[in-house]
Amino acid sequence: MHASNTAQGPGSGGLKQQADPQAAVVSALWEGAIGRTVRCVPTRRTVQAAGPAGVVYGKWRLGHRADAEAEWRWLHLLPLLGIPCPKPVAFVGHGRRTLLVTAALPGRALDAWAVDAAREGWLDQLVTFGIREVAPLVRRLHAHGVVFRDLYWNHVFAGDPRHGGPVALLDVERVFRPRWCWRRWVVKDLAGLRASLPVAVGVRSQLRFLAASLQRPLRDLRPWIRAILVKSERVQRHRPRFG
């Protein structure tokens, strides 16, 4: 395991990190000496820890190294395409064991904001925020020939939508550039958002979001609507192996 001041390609092994002040935190995470577990499944665990530059998250994996390396790569590439995501801090790999560390983002996932908005009476304001801020982000992603594959509201992070908080995408390990069936992948992304709505949102608002995401007038959405409805129903019926 070695350190450097600049990020290296994900295939070079060892420790890859962005800045020296975080080195001690990354090493402690790697040794399991610090960190509060925030999510845990059999082959993956995410921990939160305080670092000199603020809170960081460490994502452990046992196996699936290619997924970890893909996420490290996309964390660097997406901002170049104008797609905000967590700042990469470090990548450590040894055998089947990997640790990817990112800086925390301000705010919360938009599914959590939606539950609060529905309860507190500002859901219309949140819907407007989604159409104004999230839909163009989705459109920009697709305009670059990239799809997310896990595009759910818990992967869309934002500061307080009532104050126009910044938006970013989390958990980018499954992002890729499809060579075939482009429309199918776009439908999957948009269906994922519809299927993961945690509160009831009016049909008109959903159509406005779809029109903004596809940059098409409402009258041209008919070919997309049925495909998205069918796919979103499949997504809703799917039961993840882990919570």
TARAWO-V718249 format. One line per field, one symbol per residue. phi: phi as a letter, one per 30 degrees, with the letter a starting at -180 (. if undefined). burial: I if it has 9 or more other ideal C-beta (glycine too) atoms within 8 Angstrom, else O. Layout:
phi: ???
burial: ???
This chain:
phi: .bbadbdcddcdiiccbcadeceddddddddidbjcdcabbecabcbcbcbdckdbbccdbcihdddddddedddddeedcicdaeddcabbbbidcbbccbddcdjbdddddddddddcjbdeddddddddcdedddddedddicbcicdbddcccadeddciedcbcchcdcdacdcbhededdeddddddddcddbdbeeedddddddddchbdedcdeddddddddddddddddcddbd
burial: OOOOOOOOOIOOOIIIIIOOOIIOIIOIIIOOOOIOOOOOOOOIIIIIIOIOOOIIIIIIIOOIIOIIIIIIIIIIOIIOIOIIIIOIIIIIIOOOIIIIIIIIOOIOIIIIIIIOIIOOOOIOIIIOIIIOIIIIIIIIIIOOOIIIIOIIIIIIIIIOIOOOIOIIIIOIIIIOOIOOOOOOIIIIIIIIIIIIIOIOOOOOIIIIIIIIIIOOOOOOIOOIIOIIIOIIIIIOOOOOOOO
